[in-house]
Amino acid sequence: MQWVDAGFGELVEQLWVILFLSIRCGAALIAAPVIGGMVIPGQIRALLAIALGVFLTQWVALPAPPEMLSFAAILAIVQEVVIGAAMGFVLQIAFAVPLIAAEQIAGTMGLAIATSIDPTSGAQAGALGTFFGLILTLLFYAIGGHLLWFELLLESYRVMPAGGFIFAQASAYELVMFGGYAFATAAAIGLPVVLVLLCVQVVTGTISRSAPALNLFALGLPAGVLAGMAALIIVMPIVVEQFALLLQTTFDQAAGLLAPDAPNAPNASNSSSAVIASR
């Protein structure tokens, strides 16, 4: 039995190409914390992914996608989702650093019970973590990080053509190791303030042992909060510098995901580093 061709065959093929190219963009937008955060509706992210797919069909020379509803197409779709989610997950790890550092500081200051709504994720987080997250978000937009990230996302189609590249094992390993770097950066940000608060606690403990009649909680909690706020004011330039270095390393890591042995990936990495350093 032969179906009547109503003349929509070419239109279906073009729609399939646009849909296939927008899968990686959609996965990256869902995984990214700022650009694809909870504050942006899902419909807007879907329209943006489709718009990027249309742009790619017109401006980037790409190989033909696999045949629709074939086993190769299913494998290619899974691969596109993994690549896009990996590029968004790099930003997710970077924006978790201020929350980890803030938890270390707030727990020592006694501000762990002060919580607020995190605008990037929509979840409840510590007030100090929300403050650090806002600083990192403003710095991200100030250096043009959203433009660099979109540039890397579009460049990934040149380095890793849709449906014709297998995600390298080295890229996954580097992504895991970047998580260790994120924990080290969070420790470096919170260490100066934690050391100051530790000295304050030692002093208040010594005073309480010398004069047991003094109320330790009435003396230690206000002293810890005041010392912590003073230490945060002093180390804030160092915190901003650490955040800028974190963003530079994040973009280098995102560029490294574009096939470590590919010649175009180091160029993208160097360009992102140069833009961040100039700003």
C-alpha positions as CSV (number, residue, x, y, z in Angstrom):
1,M,0.0,0.0,0.0
2,Q,1.4,3.4,-1.0
3,W,0.5,6.5,0.9
4,V,-0.5,9.6,-1.0
5,D,2.4,12.2,-0.9
6,A,0.8,15.6,-0.1
7,G,4.0,17.5,-0.8
8,F,5.1,17.7,2.9
9,G,8.1,15.3,2.6
10,E,10.7,18.1,2.2
11,L,9.1,20.1,4.9
12,V,9.2,17.2,7.3
13,E,12.9,16.6,6.6
14,Q,13.7,20.3,7.2
15,L,11.7,20.2,10.5
16,W,13.6,17.1,11.5
17,V,17.0,18.8,10.9
18,I,16.0,21.8,13.0
19,L,14.6,19.6,15.8
20,F,17.8,17.4,15.7
21,L,20.1,20.4,15.9
22,S,18.1,22.0,18.7
23,I,18.4,18.9,21.0
24,R,21.9,19.8,22.2
25,C,21.0,23.4,22.7
26,G,17.9,22.5,24.6
27,A,19.8,20.1,26.9
28,A,22.5,22.7,27.6
29,L,19.8,25.4,28.4
30,I,18.1,23.0,30.8
31,A,21.3,22.1,32.6
32,A,22.8,25.7,32.8
33,P,22.0,27.4,36.1
34,V,21.7,31.1,35.0
35,I,20.7,31.0,31.4
36,G,18.4,28.0,31.9
37,G,17.4,28.7,35.5
38,M,14.0,28.0,37.1
39,V,13.1,31.7,36.7
40,I,13.0,31.3,32.9
41,P,9.9,29.4,31.7
42,G,10.4,26.2,29.9
43,Q,8.5,27.5,26.8
44,I,11.1,30.3,26.5
45,R,14.0,27.9,26.7
46,A,12.4,25.6,24.1
47,L,11.8,28.5,21.7
48,L,15.4,29.6,22.2
49,A,16.7,26.1,21.5
50,I,14.6,26.0,18.3
51,A,15.8,29.4,17.3
52,L,19.4,28.3,17.7
53,G,18.6,25.2,15.6
54,V,17.3,27.4,12.8
55,F,20.5,29.6,13.1
56,L,22.7,26.5,12.9
57,T,21.0,25.3,9.7
58,Q,21.7,28.6,8.0
59,W,25.2,29.5,9.2
60,V,27.1,26.3,10.0
61,A,28.0,23.6,7.5
62,L,26.8,20.4,9.1
63,P,26.5,16.8,7.9
64,A,23.1,15.3,7.2
65,P,21.4,14.0,10.3
66,P,20.5,10.3,10.5
67,E,17.2,9.1,9.2
68,M,14.3,9.9,11.5
69,L,12.9,7.1,13.7
70,S,16.0,4.9,13.0
71,F,18.2,3.3,15.6
72,A,21.1,5.6,14.6
73,A,18.9,8.6,15.2
74,I,18.0,7.4,18.7
75,L,21.7,6.9,19.6
76,A,22.5,10.3,18.1
77,I,19.8,12.0,20.2
78,V,21.2,10.4,23.4
79,Q,24.6,11.6,22.5
80,E,23.4,15.1,21.8
81,V,21.7,15.2,25.1
82,V,24.8,14.1,26.9
83,I,27.0,16.7,25.2
84,G,24.6,19.5,25.9
85,A,24.0,18.5,29.5
86,A,27.8,18.3,30.0
87,M,28.3,21.8,28.8
88,G,25.5,23.1,31.1
89,F,26.7,21.0,34.0
90,V,30.1,22.8,33.9
91,L,28.3,26.0,34.7
92,Q,26.2,24.2,37.3
93,I,29.4,23.1,39.2
94,A,30.8,26.6,39.0
95,F,27.7,28.2,40.5
96,A,27.7,25.7,43.3
97,V,31.0,27.0,44.6
98,P,29.6,30.1,46.3
99,L,27.0,28.0,48.0
100,I,29.6,25.6,49.4
101,A,31.8,28.5,50.5
102,A,28.9,30.3,52.1
103,E,27.8,27.2,54.0
104,Q,31.3,26.9,55.6
105,I,31.3,30.6,56.6
106,A,27.7,30.7,57.8
107,G,28.0,27.6,59.8
108,T,30.9,29.1,61.7
109,M,29.3,32.5,62.1
110,G,26.1,31.1,63.4
111,L,24.0,32.3,60.4
112,A,23.1,28.8,59.1
113,I,19.5,29.3,60.1
114,A,19.2,32.5,58.0
115,T,17.7,31.2,54.8
116,S,16.2,32.8,51.7
117,I,15.1,31.8,48.2
118,D,17.9,31.4,45.7
119,P,16.9,33.2,42.5
120,T,19.0,31.0,40.2
121,S,17.5,27.6,41.3
122,G,14.3,28.7,43.0
123,A,15.2,26.5,46.1
124,Q,15.7,27.6,49.7
125,A,19.3,28.4,50.5
126,G,21.4,30.3,53.0
127,A,21.2,34.1,53.0
128,L,25.0,34.3,52.7
129,G,25.0,31.7,49.9
130,T,22.4,33.7,48.0
131,F,24.5,36.8,48.4
132,F,27.6,35.1,47.0
133,G,25.5,33.6,44.2
134,L,24.3,37.1,43.2
135,I,27.9,38.3,43.1
136,L,29.0,35.5,40.9
137,T,25.9,36.0,38.6
138,L,26.6,39.7,38.2
139,L,30.2,39.0,37.5
140,F,29.2,36.4,35.0
141,Y,27.1,38.9,33.0
142,A,29.6,41.7,33.5
143,I,32.4,39.8,31.7
144,G,30.0,38.6,29.0
145,G,30.0,35.1,30.2
146,H,26.6,34.4,28.6
147,L,27.9,35.4,25.2
148,L,31.1,33.3,25.6
149,W,29.0,30.3,26.7
150,F,26.7,30.6,23.7
151,E,29.8,31.0,21.5
152,L,31.2,27.7,22.9
153,L,27.9,26.0,22.4
154,L,27.7,27.0,18.7
155,E,31.4,26.2,18.3
156,S,30.7,22.7,19.6
157,Y,28.8,21.9,16.4
158,R,31.9,22.6,14.4
159,V,34.2,20.5,16.5
160,M,31.7,17.8,17.4
161,P,29.2,17.5,14.5
162,A,25.8,16.5,15.5
163,G,25.3,12.8,15.2
164,G,28.9,12.2,14.1
165,F,31.0,12.4,17.2
166,I,31.3,10.1,20.3
167,F,31.8,11.8,23.7
168,A,35.4,11.2,24.7
169,Q,36.2,9.4,27.9
170,A,38.9,12.0,28.7
171,S,36.2,14.7,28.6
172,A,34.1,12.9,31.2
173,Y,37.2,12.5,33.4
174,E,38.1,16.2,33.1
175,L,34.5,17.0,34.1
176,V,34.7,14.9,37.2
177,M,38.1,16.5,38.1
178,F,36.6,19.9,37.7
179,G,34.3,19.1,40.6
180,G,37.4,18.6,42.8
181,Y,38.7,22.0,41.6
182,A,35.3,23.5,42.6
183,F,35.6,22.1,46.2
184,A,39.2,23.5,46.4
185,T,38.0,26.9,45.2
186,A,35.2,26.9,47.8
187,A,37.7,26.1,50.5
188,A,40.0,28.8,49.4
189,I,37.2,31.4,49.5
190,G,35.9,30.4,52.9
191,L,39.3,29.7,54.6
192,P,40.3,33.3,55.6
193,V,36.9,34.0,57.2
194,V,36.8,30.6,58.9
195,L,40.3,31.2,60.4
196,V,39.2,34.6,61.8
197,L,36.1,33.0,63.3
198,L,38.1,30.2,64.8
199,C,40.4,32.7,66.5
200,V,37.3,34.5,67.9
201,Q,35.9,31.2,69.2
202,V,39.3,30.4,70.9
203,V,39.3,33.9,72.5
204,T,35.7,33.6,73.7
205,G,36.3,30.1,75.0
206,T,39.4,31.3,76.9
207,I,37.4,34.2,78.5
208,S,34.6,31.8,79.4
209,R,37.0,29.5,81.2
210,S,38.6,32.4,83.0
211,A,35.3,33.9,84.0
212,P,32.7,31.1,84.2
213,A,30.0,33.6,85.3
214,L,29.9,35.1,81.8
215,N,27.3,33.8,79.4
216,L,29.2,32.2,76.6
217,F,26.3,32.3,74.1
218,A,25.5,36.0,74.9
219,L,29.2,36.8,74.3
220,G,30.3,34.4,71.6
221,L,27.5,34.7,69.1
222,P,27.5,38.5,68.6
223,A,31.3,38.5,68.6
224,G,31.3,35.8,65.9
225,V,28.8,37.6,63.7
226,L,30.6,40.9,64.0
227,A,34.0,39.3,63.4
228,G,32.6,37.4,60.4
229,M,31.1,40.5,58.8
230,A,34.3,42.4,59.3
231,A,36.3,39.6,57.8
232,L,33.9,39.4,54.8
233,I,34.4,43.1,54.1
234,I,38.1,42.7,54.2
235,V,38.4,39.6,52.0
236,M,35.7,40.7,49.5
237,P,38.2,41.8,46.9
238,I,39.9,38.4,47.2
239,V,36.5,36.7,46.8
240,V,35.7,38.6,43.6
241,E,39.1,37.7,42.3
242,Q,38.5,34.0,43.1
243,F,35.1,34.2,41.3
244,A,36.7,35.7,38.2
245,L,39.4,33.0,38.2
246,L,36.6,30.4,38.7
247,L,34.7,31.7,35.6
248,Q,37.9,31.7,33.5
249,T,38.6,28.1,34.5
250,T,35.0,27.2,33.9
251,F,35.1,28.4,30.3
252,D,38.4,26.7,29.7
253,Q,36.8,23.5,31.0
254,A,33.8,23.9,28.7
255,A,36.1,24.5,25.8
256,G,38.1,21.4,26.8
257,L,34.9,19.3,26.5
258,L,34.9,20.1,22.8
259,A,37.2,17.1,22.1
260,P,40.5,17.6,23.9
261,D,42.5,16.7,20.7
262,A,40.5,18.9,18.3
263,P,42.4,21.9,16.9
264,N,39.5,24.3,17.4
265,A,39.0,23.6,21.1
266,P,42.2,25.3,22.4
267,N,41.4,28.4,20.3
268,A,38.0,28.7,21.9
269,S,39.6,28.3,25.3
270,N,42.3,30.9,24.7
271,S,39.7,33.4,23.4
272,S,37.5,33.0,26.5
273,S,40.5,33.4,28.8
274,A,41.6,36.5,27.0
275,V,38.2,38.2,27.2
276,I,37.9,37.5,30.9
277,A,41.4,38.7,31.6
278,S,40.8,41.9,29.7
279,R,37.7,42.7,31.7
